[in-house]
């Protein structure tokens, strides 16, 4: 949820980013082989936090901890990715990528 706030991502975009951004996966503690939550998980979590009045308290606590360590979070937006073809089809780190009207290819996304 922090990544969604910091990068202005919808639940769908957050789910997609967790699937293909190594930095997001590391931040959340997911291994490269571990499944990431579906977008509906974010909706359920948000509802539970709000129902228990914990949403604001948790974000305030994170903010205090970041300030205490003099960490400044700059928000931004993700810009569309450049797709780079993998050198071989057997590359275990690459994925099949379909990008806006183009044919699917085996490779990587380079995010700006």
Secondary structure as UniProt FT lines:
FT   HELIX           2..6
FT   TURN            7..8
FT   HELIX           11..20
FT   HELIX           22..28
FT   HELIX           39..51
FT   TURN            52..53
FT   HELIX           55..68
FT   TURN            69..70
FT   STRAND          82..85
FT   TURN            89..90
FT   TURN            92..93
FT   STRAND          95..97
FT   TURN            100..101
FT   STRAND          105..110
//
